[in-house]
Amino acid sequence: MLSFVAMRLLLKWLLHAIALLAVASLYGGVVVKSFGAALLAALVIGLLNAVLRPVLVLLTLPVTLVTLGLFLFVINALMFWAASGLLTGFHVAGFSAALIGSLIYSLLGVLIDSVLRA
């Protein structure tokens, strides 16, 4: 039997995969071939955000401070774009598509987190 924390993590993963499918349907610059590809992409994006993003945030701290935090959007887009480069069923058309797609994905992620906390 799965614990409450494990079930919550699985639910969050599934909802983020659905959010990726929603991004692909809302914006043409992002293509997700299947739900399985969305699951894998959500996992890879989560892993990149957990492992690589903190290092990038630390390395780019001066630029982030000068831009009043706006450079974090660029880092999010790079994580989104990097995930598409690592996977076959998930494609992002370029950096601008990654920026727009990551913004939509982040907004949906905030919505998911707020619903799961309630």
N, C-alpha and C positions, 0 to 999 in steps of 0.2 A: 504494500500500500504506500502510495506517495504521500509525503508530508505536505502540509499546507504551503510551505515555502516553495517546494518543488512544483506543486500544482500551479501556484501563482506565476512562477517563472515560465512554465510551459504555456500558460494562458497568455502571458505577455509576449512570448515568442510568436505564438499563433496570430495574435492581434497585430503585431508588427509586420508579419508576412502579409496579412490582409491589407495593412496600410500601404505596403509596397505595391500590391496589386491596384489599390486605389490611386496611387501616384501615377502608375502606368496608364490607367484609364483616364485620368484627368489631364495628363501632360504627355504629349507625343514624343518628347525627347528621351523618355525612359520606357524601355520595353522589358517586360517580364514574361517569359514564355509559358510558365505553368505555376501552379501553386507550390510544387516541389522546389522549383527554382526560386520562388519568393521566400520559402522557408530557409533555403540555403543562403540566399542573399541577406536575409534578416540576421541570420547567425553570423555571417562574415562581417557585416556592418557593425554588429554589436561587438564582436571580437576586436575589430580594428579600432573602434571607439574606446574600448577598454584598455587596449595595449598601446597602440601607436598614438592616439590622439593626445594623451597627457604629455608625451615626449614632445610632440609638435607644439603644443600650447606653451610648454616651458621654453623651447628653443626660439619661439617667435614672440615671446613676451614683450620685448621692446616695440615691435611693430603693432602688436595688439593694443598696447597702452597708447601709442601715438594715434591709432585709429579709433580709440575709445571703444574697443571691443569688437568692432566690425570685422576685423580680420578673422575672428572665430567662424564667421560664415564661410570664409574661404577654406578654412581647415575642415569644416563639415562637408563642404563640396568635394574636397580632395579625398576624404574617407569614402564618400559615396561613389566617387569616380574610381577609386582604387578597387573597391569591391566589384565593380562592373568589369574591371580589367582582369580580375582573378577568376571570374565565373563565366560560364558559357550561356546560361539561360537568362542572364540579367545584363542588359546593355544600356549604356548612357551615351547619348550622341556627342557629347563634348563637355567642356568645362562649364559653359553657360547652362547647358541642360542639367549638369550635375548640381550647379548652384540652385536652380529653380526646383529641381527634384528633391534636393536635400532640404530646402526650405519647407516644401509641402510635407515631406516625410517627418521633419522635426515638429511641425504644427500638429500633425496627426499623432505623433509620439507623446506630445504634451497632453493632448486630449485623452489618449489611452491611459497615461499615468494618472490623470486627474480622475478618471472614471474608476480605475482600480483602487485608488485611495479612499474613495467614498464608500 
